[in-house]
Amino acid sequence: MFFPFVENGFKHSNLNLPDQNLQIELFQDENRITFQCTNTIAEQQTVHESEGIGLKLAARRLKLLYPEKHKLNITRNSEQFSVYLEIFP
């Protein structure tokens, strides 16, 4: 479930540069799983290059597997891309 988001983080940042980063957090407690993935966006990326089918498929998969039992928030600005996912009972 989390792989498309992690893969995007590696794909759209250039971790060979010192100012680029990727942060992945995964927490579980008795009631929910919380996942967050945030990455910087490589300068050469354009909006068109960062739009892909992977995120749309992941969102669709969540709707099928966890209807009304998840919260997905994807934000993007010119420097950073962030995914927040919560799965609950």
C-alpha positions in Angstrom: 0.0 0.0 0.0 2.8 2.4 0.8 5.2 1.4 -1.9 3.9 3.8 -4.7 4.4 6.8 -2.4 7.9 5.8 -1.3 8.8 5.0 -4.9 7.6 8.5 -6.0 9.8 10.0 -3.2 12.9 8.5 -4.6 11.9 9.1 -8.2 11.2 12.8 -8.0 14.0 13.9 -5.7 17.7 13.9 -6.4 19.2 12.5 -3.2 22.7 12.9 -4.5 22.5 16.7 -3.8 23.0 17.9 -0.3 19.8 20.1 -0.2 17.5 17.2 -1.3 15.8 14.9 1.2 13.3 12.1 1.7 11.6 11.5 5.0 9.4 8.4 5.6 7.4 7.8 8.8 5.2 4.9 9.6 3.4 4.5 12.9 0.9 1.9 14.2 -1.2 1.9 17.4 -4.2 -0.1 18.4 -6.6 2.0 16.3 -4.8 3.2 13.2 -1.8 3.2 10.9 -0.3 6.5 10.0 2.1 7.0 7.1 3.8 10.1 5.9 6.3 10.5 3.1 7.8 13.9 2.3 10.4 14.7 -0.3 12.0 17.6 -1.9 11.4 18.0 -5.7 14.5 18.1 -7.9 14.8 21.4 -9.7 14.6 20.0 -13.2 11.2 18.4 -12.5 8.2 20.0 -14.2 4.6 19.6 -13.1 3.9 17.3 -16.1 6.8 15.0 -15.2 5.6 14.6 -11.7 2.0 13.7 -12.7 1.7 9.9 -13.1 -0.8 7.1 -12.9 0.8 5.6 -9.8 -0.7 8.0 -7.3 -4.1 7.8 -8.9 -4.0 4.0 -8.8 -2.9 4.0 -5.1 -5.8 6.3 -4.3 -8.2 4.1 -6.1 -6.8 1.0 -4.4 -7.4 2.7 -1.0 -11.0 3.4 -1.9 -11.5 -0.2 -2.8 -9.7 -1.8 0.1 -10.6 0.7 2.9 -13.8 2.5 1.9 -14.6 5.2 4.5 -11.7 3.9 6.6 -8.8 6.0 5.4 -7.7 9.6 5.0 -5.3 10.5 2.2 -3.9 14.0 1.8 -1.4 14.7 -1.0 0.2 18.2 -1.2 2.7 19.6 -3.6 4.4 23.0 -3.9 7.3 24.0 -6.0 9.9 22.6 -3.6 8.2 19.7 -1.7 5.8 16.8 -2.2 4.1 15.3 0.8 1.7 12.3 1.3 -0.2 11.7 4.6 -2.2 8.5 4.9 -4.2 7.3 7.8 -5.9 3.9 7.9 -8.4 3.2 10.7 -11.1 0.7 11.7 
